Amino acid sequence: MSLRKLAVMSVLVALSIVFTMFIKIPFPPAPFLVYEPGDVPILFGGLLFGPLAALVMTVTASVLMGFVVPSGGVFGVIMHIIATGLLTVIPAFLYKGTLKSARMGLVLGALAMSLVMPILNVILNPIFYGMPREAVVKLLVPAIIPFNFSKAFLNAFIVAVLLPRLQPWWIRNLAGVVKQH
């Protein structure tokens, strides 16, 4: 891994943490669920450098956030790794240098996150929060499913809109560092 690639990945992880800490929008049906665009820089990093880089940035950002915002604890780190991993690794794997492949990957990554996270909430929330499973199930339709769907697709949409504007720049300025397609 080149120093330049490592530097860009580090900046993207730092941006992810800053976005997560400072851009917070409560989800109206369930204000305890908060949208933050921290996955956006990692999505770009995955498209730039591939699925392994997306996973490394996801784990790094998740663990660092566990220290910076410790309220979620181990559970928060685990859930963030899984959610962001699904959202970012799938598009990075499917991206072949074209907007079409990026958009297809973004949609499939958002769908994967939207489908897997409610199931994991039902399985893991009772373990980590001591919530009755029935209480989690009651939150699925009014809160958990729409939140995960909204968060995943909003982050994917932001990247899909910005990608055509940023892709020519990164090809010019990061030649030799970006994932070969």
C-alpha positions in Angstrom: 0.0 0.0 0.0 1.5 3.3 -1.0 1.8 6.2 1.4 -0.4 8.3 -0.8 -3.2 5.7 -0.7 -2.9 5.4 3.0 -3.0 9.2 3.4 -6.2 9.4 1.3 -7.8 6.6 3.2 -6.9 8.3 6.5 -8.5 11.5 5.4 -11.6 9.7 4.3 -11.8 7.9 7.7 -11.3 11.3 9.5 -14.1 12.8 7.4 -16.4 9.9 8.2 -15.8 10.5 11.9 -16.3 14.3 11.6 -19.5 13.8 9.6 -20.8 11.3 12.2 -20.0 13.5 15.1 -21.3 16.8 13.7 -24.0 16.1 11.2 -26.9 14.5 13.1 -30.5 14.5 12.0 -33.0 12.7 14.2 -35.3 10.3 12.4 -38.8 11.8 13.1 -40.7 8.6 13.8 -38.0 7.5 16.3 -35.8 10.4 17.4 -33.4 8.0 19.2 -32.4 6.9 15.7 -30.1 9.5 14.1 -29.0 9.9 10.5 -25.5 10.9 9.9 -23.6 10.9 6.6 -20.4 9.2 7.9 -20.7 6.4 5.4 -20.3 8.8 2.4 -16.5 9.2 2.6 -16.1 5.5 3.1 -18.3 4.8 0.1 -16.0 7.0 -2.0 -13.0 5.3 -0.5 -14.3 1.9 -1.5 -15.0 3.0 -5.0 -11.5 4.5 -5.2 -9.5 1.7 -3.7 -11.7 -1.4 -3.7 -13.6 -3.7 -1.3 -10.6 -4.5 1.0 -9.9 -0.8 1.5 -13.7 -0.2 2.1 -13.6 -2.8 4.8 -10.4 -1.5 6.4 -11.8 2.1 6.5 -15.1 0.8 7.9 -13.4 -1.1 10.7 -11.0 1.8 11.5 -13.8 4.4 11.6 -16.1 2.1 13.6 -13.4 1.3 16.3 -12.3 5.0 16.5 -15.9 6.1 16.8 -16.3 3.6 19.6 -13.6 5.6 21.5 -14.8 9.0 20.5 -18.5 8.4 21.1 -18.5 5.5 23.5 -22.3 5.5 24.1 -22.9 2.6 21.7 -20.1 0.6 23.2 -19.1 -2.7 21.7 -22.6 -3.1 20.3 -22.3 0.2 18.4 -19.0 -0.8 16.9 -20.2 -4.2 15.8 -23.4 -2.8 14.3 -21.5 0.0 12.5 -19.0 -2.4 11.1 -21.8 -4.6 9.7 -24.0 -1.8 8.4 -21.3 0.3 6.9 -19.5 -2.8 5.6 -22.6 -4.0 3.7 -23.2 -0.5 2.3 -19.6 0.1 1.2 -17.9 -3.2 0.3 -20.6 -4.3 -2.1 -20.4 -1.2 -4.3 -16.6 -1.3 -4.1 -16.6 -4.9 -5.3 -19.0 -4.3 -8.2 -17.5 -1.0 -9.3 -15.8 -1.3 -12.7 -15.0 2.3 -13.3 -18.3 3.2 -14.8 -21.2 5.2 -13.4 -23.5 2.3 -14.2 -21.5 -0.2 -12.2 -21.2 2.3 -9.3 -24.9 3.0 -9.3 -25.8 -0.7 -9.4 -23.4 -1.4 -6.5 -24.7 1.5 -4.5 -28.3 0.2 -4.9 -27.3 -3.3 -4.0 -25.2 -2.2 -1.0 -28.1 -0.1 0.2 -30.5 -2.9 -0.2 -28.2 -5.3 1.6 -27.9 -2.9 4.6 -31.7 -2.3 4.6 -32.4 -6.0 4.7 -29.8 -7.2 7.1 -29.8 -4.6 9.8 -33.4 -5.1 10.9 -32.7 -8.8 11.4 -29.6 -8.0 13.3 -31.5 -5.6 15.5 -34.0 -8.3 16.4 -31.1 -10.7 17.2 -28.6 -8.4 18.9 -30.6 -5.6 20.6 -32.0 -8.1 23.3 -28.5 -9.3 23.9 -26.7 -5.9 24.2 -29.5 -3.7 25.6 -31.5 -6.3 27.4 -34.6 -5.3 25.5 -37.4 -7.9 25.1 -37.3 -9.2 21.6 -41.0 -8.4 21.3 -40.2 -4.7 21.9 -37.6 -4.7 19.1 -40.0 -6.5 16.7 -42.7 -3.8 17.5 -40.2 -1.1 16.4 -39.4 -2.8 13.1 -42.1 -1.4 10.9 -42.5 2.1 12.4 -38.8 2.8 13.0 -36.0 0.3 12.3 -36.9 -0.7 8.7 -37.7 2.8 7.5 -34.6 4.3 9.2 -32.2 1.8 7.8 -33.7 2.1 4.3 -33.6 5.9 4.5 -30.1 6.1 5.8 -28.7 3.5 3.3 -30.4 5.0 0.3 -29.7 8.6 1.3 -26.0 7.9 1.6 -25.9 6.0 -1.6 -27.8 8.8 -3.4 -25.4 11.4 -2.2 -22.5 9.4 -3.6 -24.4 8.7 -6.8 -25.0 12.5 -7.3 -21.4 13.5 -6.4 -19.6 10.7 -8.2 -19.9 12.0 -11.8 -18.4 15.3 -10.5 -15.6 13.8 -8.5 -14.6 10.8 -10.7 -12.8 12.9 -13.3 -10.9 14.7 -10.5 -9.7 11.5 -8.8 -8.7 10.0 -12.2 -6.5 13.0 -12.8 -5.1 13.5 -9.3 -4.9 10.0 -8.0 -3.6 8.1 -11.0 -1.6 5.1 -10.0 -3.2 5.0 -6.5 -6.9 4.2 -7.4 -8.2 0.7 -7.9 -7.5 -0.6 -11.4 -10.7 -1.4 -13.3 
